[in-house]
Amino acid sequence: MTLSGSPRVLLAGVDDATATVLLRELDGEADVRRLHPGEAAPSGDPLSSGDILSSGDPGAPTLLVMGAGAPAPAGLVGELRDRARGLALLLLTDPADTDPGGADGFSALALLAPAARLVRVPSDKVADLPRIARSLLDQLALQHAYRASRDAAQSQLLSGDGVPRRPGEHLFGPLHHQALVGAVAVDATARLIAWNRKAADILGLRAGATGRSFPLLFSPPAREDLCEHLARAALSPTPPALFERPGEDDVPQVLRMSAQSVTPADGPPHTLIILEDVTGVAETRRRLAERTGHALLSGDVAAAMTTGGPLPQRLRRSAQAVVDRLDAALVRVWICDPRRNTLSPRVDAGLRTPLDPGDAHSSAGPGDIEAGLVAAGRKPHLTNSMVGEPRLNDQEWARREGIVAFAGYPLITDGELMGVMALFARRPLPGTTLDALAGIADQIAVGISQDRVLGRLHSTARALQTPLLPPDLPRVPGLDLAARYRPQGDSLDIGGDFYDVFPLPDGRWVLMLGDVCGKGPAAAAVTGLVRHTLWTASQQDPDPGHVLPIVHRALERQNSPFCTLVHVVLDPPDPTDRSVRLRVTSAGHPAPLLRRRDGGTRLLDRHGPLLGAFPLTDLPVHATVLHPGDSLVLYTDGFTEGSGPHLMREPEDLASLVNSWAGPVGDPPAGQLADLLFDDALTRWAASGLRDDLALITLTAHP
C-alpha cells in the first residue's frame, strides 16, 4: 500500500454557512468534501457516503467534521475507522449539551474509535473552526509521516537494500543485528565467530576480534564458571546466569547471559549467547543488600548489648554478629579499666590462629599494640594493607591468615573511653563498611557505658539494702531458724520487705518480719526507721502493746507510708521438755502458720490494723507453745500475691502446702521448710512474672 496524498476533510450534517467557511479557509491545504447521503451534492452529482469514502486516496488521514444534522454518526465513524490511516473527529454541538447525540454522542464515539482524536466545538465558537481544523490536520500529518518512515525502514530491512553490514549480520540476519540485546556466536572451542551491534557495544568488540577466546573477556574467577556454562549449553539451553568482567573505574561489569546450541543450515554448529549488561541493576541490588546487611548488623548488635547476661558474653555476641554479617576473619574488643587506665580483658569472635609460643611477644595477640594506639589517640586506625604495621608478629599472623585489612575504633561515649574494637578482614574494606563499623562502635560504647551505670546502681542498691537485713541469723537456744529473701525480679529498686532477729537483756528474743508500702530509697528509709525503732523500744519493754504504738507514732510523725508487721517474742526454752513459749502479734500482716509435729497446720489469723494508717485500737496477741518438732512460718504477701492481686492465693493454700510437708529429715528442719515455700512461690509466679518481694522466716523447735 502506498502512503501518499494530501489529507481529506469530510463534512457531515454541517450547515451551508459553516461549510462555506471551511471550504474557503482550507482550500489548497486539504481535500474538502461534503457528505449528503441520499441528496444531491453541490456539484449536482448524487454521491452516497460510500462513494465519497471509496473515492480518493484510501490511505490518506481523514478529518471528519459532524454537525447536529449528521445521520447515523456511529456508523459513519465505524466505516472511516476501518478505512482511514489516521482519523480525527470534530463535533459541532449545542453549548448547553454536555454529551451531544445521545447514544451516538461524544462518549459513544470515543469508545467506538479510541485511537481517533476527538474535539468538541460549541456552535457559538464557529469562528474558531478553521484554526482547530488546521491543528488536527497537522497532528494527523505528523502521525502519517511517522508511520510512513517506520514502514519504509521495515521494508528496507526486509529487502536488505542500503543497510550497512557489520560482523555477525550474515549469521544473525539484519533484524537480530539491530536488536536491543547482545548476541554472540562462538565455536566449539569458545572462540568468537560473530556478534551483533549491541554485543559489540557491551563487550567493546572490534572487527578484528574474530577468533578471540570468549572466556578471556571475563575476570579470572568467572572464567571457569563460564566455560562450564557453555558446556552445559551443548546439551540444553541454559538459564540466565551472572558473570563479571573488568569494567571502568575498578567497577566490574556484570552481564546476564544464557546460551544454547545452534546448528545453521549453511555451517557447523555453534553456541549462541544472549547477553545483557545489568551492571547498574546489580550495583543497585548490591548496595541495597549491603545497606540491608548493615541495618541487620546494627539490630543484631543492639539486641546483643541490651539482652541479659554478663558484659563479656554480650560483647562476644556483638563481635560474632560483626564477623557473620561482614565476613570478617577476626573481631576483638578490649574494655578500658578507668581506675588502672589499661585495656583489659579481650573478647574475640571469628578465626584466631595462636601465635608461635617462641615469639618474645606471644603474650600480646594481634592488634594489642594497635588497640593501645587507638586508645591513646582516640581516633580510628584504618588500613587496607597490613604490610608495614608496627608489630612483626602481627604481620606473620596476617600472612598466615591472609589478612589484608585492619580497622580499629575507639569506643567513646560522653567523652569517656570505654574500650577499643578492632576488625581483621581478608579483603579490602570499602568506605560503606567502615561507616557501618563506626556506627557499631558507637553502639558497643553505649552498651558498655550503660553496663557501668547499671553496675554502679546495683552496688548502690546493695549498699542500701544490706543494712536493712541482718547479715546472719543468730543462734537462738532451742530453735532452728531459717530466712529467705528475694527482691522483685532483677529490679534496681530496693525491696520493701524486711526482717530481724535480736536478743533482749532478760534472755528473751524478738523476731519481726514486715512489709513497707513502696520500693526504692523512700521505702528503705521507712524500713530503717521501723527496724531501729523496734529494736530501741524493745530494749525497754518488748511487749507489743508498748512497742507497736511507738512504731505507729514514728510513722505518723514522719508522714511515712504504712507498714504491715508481725512481731514475735520468744521465751527461753523450758529445761524440762525443751518447749518454747511465744507471743505473736500481727499488725495488718498475712496470718502466720503454726505447724504441729503431728502434721496439723493452722492460721494465726487474728490481727490488728496497719501501722501508720489507722488508730491502734486493738492488737490481739496469740500466746502459744512450740513443742519439739513444731514450726512457725512468718511470710510477706509476695507468697500470696506474687503476680498481682488478680492471681492471688489464700493463706489457707500455704497452710495446705505446709501441712503436706513430710517433716524434718536430717538437719536443719527450718531450712527444709523455708526451701519448700520459697521454691513453690518461684515456680508458681515464674510464668506470669514475680511482681513483689519475697521474705519469710521459719523456726522449728529442736526435736
C-alpha positions, 0 to 999 in steps of 0.5 A: 500500500502506498502512503501518499496524498494530501489529507481529506476533510469530510463534512457531515450534517454541517450547515451551508454557512459553516461549510462555506467557511471551511471550504474557503479557509482550507482550500489548497491545504486539504481535500474538502468534501461534503457528505449528503447521503441520499441528496444531491451534492453541490456539484449536482452529482448524487454521491452516497457516503460510500462513494465519497469514502471509496473515492480518493486516496484510501490511505490518506488521514481523514478529518471528519467534521459532524454537525447536529444534522449528521445521520447515523454518526456511529456508523459513519465513524465505524466505516472511516475507522476501518478505512482511514490511516489516521482519523480525527473527529470534530463535533459541532454541538449545542453549548448547553449539551454536555454529551451531544447525540445521545447514544451516538454522542461524544462518549459513544464515539470515543469508545467506538474509535479510541485511537481517533482524536476527538474535539468538541466545538460549541456552535457559538465558537464557529469562528474558531473552526478553521484554526482547530481544523488546521491543528488536527490536520497537522497532528494527523500529518505528523502521525502519517509521516511517522508511520510512513518512515517506520514502514519504509525502514521495515521494508528496507530491512526486509529487502536488505537494500542500503543497510550497512553490514557489520560482523555477525549480520550474515549469521544473525540476519539484519533484524537480530543485528539491530536488536536491543540485546547482545548476541554472540556466536562462538565455536566449539572451542569458545572462540568468537565467530560473530556478534551483533551491534549491541554485543559489540557495544557491551563487550567493546568488540572490534572487527578484528576480534574474530577468533578471540577466546570468549572466556578471556573477556571475563575476570579470572574467577568467572572464567571457569564458571563460564566455560562450564556454562557453555558446556552445559549449553551443548546439551540444553539451553541454559538459564540466565546466569551472572558473570563479571568482567573488568569494567571502568573505574575498578567497577566490574561489569556484570552481564546476564547471559544464557546460551544454547546450541545452534546448528545453521543450515549453511555451517557447523554448529555453534553456541549462541549467547544472549547477553545483557549488561545489568551492571547498574541493576546489580550495583543497585541490588548490591548496595541495597543488600549491603545497606540491608546487611548493615541495618541487620548488623546494627539490630543484631548488635543492639539486641546483643548489648541490651539482652541479659547476661554478663558484659563479656558474653554480650560483647562476644555476641556483638563481635560474632554478629560483626564477623557473620554479617561482614565476613570478617576473619577476626573481631576483638574488643578490649574494655578500658579499666578507668581506675588502672587506665589499661585495656583489659580483658579481650573478647574475640569472635571469628578465626584466631590462629595462636601465635608461635609460643617462641615469639618474645611477644606471644603474650600480646595477640594481634592488634594489642599494640594497635588497640593501645594506639587507638586508645591513646589517640582516640581516633580510628586506625584504618588500613587496607594493607597490613604490610608495614604495621608496627608489630612483626608478629602481627604481620606473620599472623596476617600472612598466615591468615591472609589478612589484608585489612585492619580497622580499629575504633575507639569506643567513646561515649560522653567523652569517656573511653570505654574500650577499643574494637578492632576488625581483621578482614581478608579483603579490602574494606570499602568506605560503606563498611567502615561507616557501618563499623563506626556506627557499631562502635558507637553502639558497643560504647553505649552498651558498655557505658550503660553496663557501668551505670547499671553496675554502679546502681546495683552496688548502690542498691546493695549498699542500701539494702544490706543494712536493712537485713541482718547479715546472719541469723543468730543462734537462738537456744532451742530453735532452728531458724531459717530466712529467705529473701528475694527482691522483685525480679532483677529490679534496681529498686530496693525491696520493701520487705524486711526482717530481724532477729535480736536478743533482749537483756532478760534472755528473751528474743524478738523476731519481726518480719514486715512489709513497707508500702513502696520500693526504692530509697523512700521505702528503705528509709521507712524500713530503717526507721521501723527496724531501729525503732523496734529494736530501741523500744524493745530494749525497754519493754518488748511487749507489743502493746508498748512497742507497736504504738511507738512504731505507729507514732514514728510513722505518723510523725514522719508522714511515712507510708504504712507498714504491715508487721508481725512481731514475735517474742520468744521465751527461753526454752523450758529445761524440762521438755525443751518447749518454747513459749511465744507471743505473736502479734500481727499488725495488718500482716498475712496470718502466720502458720503454726505447724504441729509435729503431728502434721496439723497446720493452722492460721494465726489469723487474728490481727490488728490494723496497719501501722501508720494508717489507722488508730491502734485500737486493738492488737490481739496477741496469740500466746502459744507453745512450740513443742519439739518438732513444731514450726512457725512460718512468718511470710510477706504477701509476695507468697500470696500475691506474687503476680498481682492481686488478680492471681492471688492465693489464700493463706489457707493454700500455704497452710495446705502446702505446709501441712503436706510437708513430710517433716524434718529429715536430717538437719536443719528442719527450718531450712527444709521448710523455708526451701519448700515455700520459697521454691513453690512461690518461684515456680508458681509466679515464674510464668506470669512474672514475680511482681513483689518481694519475697521474705519469710522466716521459719523456726522449728523447735529442736526435736 
